[in-house]
Amino acid sequence: MTLSKVKKVKTKSKDRGELAVSLKDLKHVKQLRSAGYNPRMITDRRLADLEKSIASFGDLSGVVFNNSVKSGVLISGHQRLSSIKGWKTRVQVDAATDDHGTVGVGYIFAESPKGKQVQIPLRVVNWSDRRAEYAANIAANAHGGEFDNKKLAQLVEKLDMTKIPAEIVGLDQLMLRGLRQRLAKEGEVLTKPTRTNGTQNGASGQFNEATVEDVESDTQHKCPRCSFKF
């Protein structure tokens, strides 16, 4: 299947499952019910900052490209495009305007060497002010929430991580062990924290692996040379 023509494949109802809301009746944001298990959280302050960013630059998620003659560079989506390097791609953009300099919206259609197909939202803007471009680039990378580690741990426990590569969901093995240790401390699972005996940097004995909770603690460290605390 080539990307020059994207065919609409009809699927049987049994493959799709039941729809909570008919697509023709899906008209209001309030119908998009949030997931109670969502492990992503954001403070009131950062939420207010995100609101200001959206009001200033529009939506910066997906891929945003500044098509100004003076610029012609990506504002956001660098990692997304890097991740599909080597894939067959096709861009489809329709003219669109808004109060944030948008001149087009569409999708990047991509097909992997193994035939997997994805589509990534694309927004094209025309910003001649380079300072606005720079500010939007920072905002696209800076705004966002943090994980509620308890919810994240509970969600991970519901998955069979022996069948799902951790890197697909953006986690690594150290973080997974830390999440399991967190639940173990709260008595929600029987997984015990990993303890290791050995020698490291000349110090022998028993030590514990660092967990997510340890990294995020307010522990003060002091440089032995300059006494700087961090």
C-alpha positions as CSV (number, residue, x, y, z in Angstrom):
1,M,0.0,0.0,0.0
2,T,1.6,3.2,-1.2
3,L,1.3,6.6,0.5
4,S,0.2,8.3,-2.7
5,K,-3.3,7.2,-2.0
6,V,-4.5,6.5,1.5
7,K,-7.4,4.1,1.3
8,K,-10.1,4.1,3.8
9,V,-10.4,0.5,5.1
10,K,-13.8,-0.5,6.3
11,T,-13.7,-2.6,9.5
12,K,-16.4,-4.8,10.9
13,S,-18.3,-3.6,13.9
14,K,-17.0,-6.5,16.0
15,D,-13.5,-5.3,15.3
16,R,-14.2,-1.7,16.4
17,G,-16.2,-2.5,19.5
18,E,-19.0,-0.3,20.9
19,L,-18.8,3.4,20.7
20,A,-19.6,5.4,23.8
21,V,-20.7,8.3,21.7
22,S,-21.9,8.3,18.1
23,L,-19.4,10.2,16.0
24,K,-22.2,12.4,14.6
25,D,-23.2,13.3,18.2
26,L,-19.6,14.1,19.3
27,K,-19.8,17.9,19.3
28,H,-18.6,19.2,22.7
29,V,-15.4,19.0,24.7
30,K,-17.4,18.0,27.8
31,Q,-18.1,14.7,26.0
32,L,-14.4,13.8,26.1
33,R,-14.4,12.3,29.5
34,S,-11.0,12.2,31.2
35,A,-9.4,8.9,32.3
36,G,-9.3,8.6,36.1
37,Y,-6.2,6.4,35.8
38,N,-4.2,9.0,33.8
39,P,-0.9,9.2,35.6
40,R,0.0,12.6,34.2
41,M,-0.6,15.5,36.5
42,I,0.0,19.3,36.4
43,T,0.1,22.0,39.1
44,D,-2.4,24.8,39.0
45,R,0.5,27.2,38.2
46,R,1.8,25.2,35.3
47,L,-1.7,24.7,34.0
48,A,-2.2,28.5,34.0
49,D,1.1,28.8,32.2
50,L,0.0,26.3,29.6
51,E,-3.2,28.2,29.1
52,K,-1.3,31.4,28.4
53,S,1.0,29.5,26.0
54,I,-2.0,28.2,24.0
55,A,-3.5,31.6,24.0
56,S,-0.3,33.1,22.7
57,F,1.0,30.5,20.2
58,G,-1.9,28.2,19.6
59,D,-1.5,24.4,20.0
60,L,2.2,23.4,19.8
61,S,1.7,19.6,20.0
62,G,2.3,17.4,17.1
63,V,4.5,19.0,14.4
64,V,4.5,22.8,13.9
65,F,6.4,24.3,11.0
66,N,7.1,28.0,10.5
67,N,6.8,28.5,6.7
68,S,7.9,32.1,6.8
69,V,10.4,33.1,4.1
70,K,12.7,34.4,6.7
71,S,12.6,31.2,8.7
72,G,11.4,27.9,7.2
73,V,12.1,25.7,10.2
74,L,10.4,23.4,12.6
75,I,9.1,24.9,15.8
76,S,8.1,21.6,17.4
77,G,8.1,17.9,16.4
78,H,11.8,17.4,16.0
79,Q,11.9,14.1,17.9
80,R,8.7,12.9,16.1
81,L,10.2,13.4,12.7
82,S,13.6,11.9,13.8
83,S,11.7,8.8,15.0
84,I,10.3,8.2,11.5
85,K,13.6,8.9,9.6
86,G,13.9,6.4,6.8
87,W,10.1,5.9,6.6
88,K,8.1,6.7,3.4
89,T,6.3,9.9,4.1
90,R,3.7,12.2,2.5
91,V,2.4,15.5,3.6
92,Q,-1.2,16.7,3.2
93,V,-2.0,20.2,4.2
94,D,-5.2,22.2,3.8
95,A,-5.4,26.0,4.0
96,A,-6.6,27.2,7.4
97,T,-6.3,30.4,9.4
98,D,-6.7,31.5,13.0
99,D,-5.6,34.3,15.3
100,H,-2.2,32.6,15.9
101,G,-0.7,32.9,12.4
102,T,-1.8,29.5,11.2
103,V,-1.9,29.1,7.4
104,G,-2.5,25.4,7.1
105,V,-3.3,22.2,9.0
106,G,-3.0,18.6,8.0
107,Y,-1.1,15.4,8.5
108,I,2.2,13.7,7.8
109,F,1.4,10.2,6.6
110,A,4.3,7.8,7.3
111,E,4.9,4.1,6.5
112,S,7.6,2.1,8.2
113,P,9.9,-0.3,6.3
114,K,7.7,-3.1,7.7
115,G,4.5,-1.5,6.4
116,K,3.2,0.0,9.6
117,Q,1.3,3.3,8.9
118,V,0.9,6.3,11.1
119,Q,-0.4,9.9,10.7
120,I,1.0,12.8,12.7
121,P,-0.8,16.1,13.0
122,L,0.8,19.0,11.2
123,R,0.3,22.7,11.7
124,V,1.9,25.3,9.4
125,V,2.3,28.9,10.6
126,N,3.7,32.0,9.0
127,W,5.6,33.9,11.7
128,S,8.0,36.6,10.6
129,D,8.9,37.5,14.2
130,R,11.9,35.3,15.0
131,R,11.6,36.1,18.7
132,A,8.0,34.7,18.7
133,E,9.4,31.6,16.9
134,Y,12.2,31.1,19.5
135,A,9.7,31.6,22.4
136,A,7.3,29.1,20.9
137,N,10.1,26.6,20.5
138,I,10.9,26.8,24.2
139,A,7.2,26.7,25.1
140,A,6.7,23.5,23.0
141,N,9.4,21.8,25.0
142,A,8.8,23.3,28.5
143,H,5.1,23.2,29.1
144,G,3.6,19.9,30.3
145,G,2.8,18.0,33.4
146,E,4.6,15.4,35.5
147,F,3.8,11.9,36.4
148,D,1.8,11.0,39.5
149,N,4.1,8.1,40.3
150,K,1.5,6.2,42.4
151,K,-1.0,6.3,39.5
152,L,1.8,5.4,37.1
153,A,2.9,2.5,39.2
154,Q,-0.7,1.2,39.4
155,L,-1.2,1.5,35.7
156,V,2.1,-0.3,35.0
157,E,1.0,-3.1,37.3
158,K,-2.1,-3.6,35.1
159,L,0.1,-4.1,32.0
160,D,2.1,-7.3,31.2
161,M,5.5,-5.6,30.8
162,T,7.0,-9.0,29.9
163,K,5.1,-8.6,26.6
164,I,5.3,-4.8,26.2
165,P,8.8,-3.4,25.7
166,A,9.3,-0.7,28.3
167,E,10.8,1.7,25.8
168,I,7.5,1.8,23.8
169,V,5.8,3.5,26.7
170,G,8.8,5.8,27.4
171,L,10.0,4.0,30.5
172,D,13.3,2.2,31.3
173,Q,14.0,-0.8,33.6
174,L,15.3,1.4,36.4
175,M,12.1,3.4,36.5
176,L,10.0,0.2,36.3
177,R,11.9,-1.2,39.3
178,G,11.4,2.1,41.2
179,L,7.7,2.1,40.5
180,R,7.3,-1.5,41.7
181,Q,9.3,-0.6,44.9
182,R,7.0,2.3,45.5
183,L,3.9,0.0,45.4
184,A,5.6,-2.6,47.5
185,K,6.3,0.0,50.2
186,E,2.6,0.8,50.2
187,G,1.6,-2.9,50.4
188,E,-0.1,-2.9,47.1
189,V,2.1,-5.6,45.5
190,L,4.4,-8.2,46.9
191,T,7.4,-7.2,44.8
192,K,10.4,-6.5,47.1
193,P,12.9,-3.7,46.5
194,T,16.0,-5.0,44.8
195,R,19.1,-5.2,47.1
196,T,22.6,-5.8,45.7
197,N,25.7,-6.9,47.4
198,G,29.0,-5.8,45.8
199,T,31.9,-3.4,45.6
200,Q,31.7,-0.1,43.8
201,N,34.4,2.7,43.7
202,G,36.3,0.9,46.5
203,A,33.4,0.7,48.9
204,S,32.2,-2.8,49.8
205,G,28.9,-3.8,51.3
206,Q,25.2,-3.7,50.6
207,F,23.5,-0.9,48.8
208,N,20.0,-0.2,47.4
209,E,19.3,0.7,43.8
210,A,18.0,4.3,43.4
211,T,14.3,4.6,42.8
212,V,12.2,7.3,41.3
213,E,11.2,8.4,44.8
214,D,14.9,8.7,45.8
215,V,15.7,10.9,42.8
216,E,12.8,13.2,43.4
217,S,13.5,13.6,47.1
218,D,14.7,16.9,48.7
219,T,18.0,15.4,49.8
220,Q,20.8,17.9,50.1
221,H,24.2,17.1,48.7
222,K,27.4,18.9,49.4
223,C,30.5,19.3,47.2
224,P,33.5,18.1,49.2
225,R,35.7,20.8,47.6
226,C,33.6,24.0,47.5
227,S,30.8,23.1,50.0
228,F,28.2,24.0,47.4
229,K,24.9,22.4,48.3
230,F,22.5,21.0,45.7
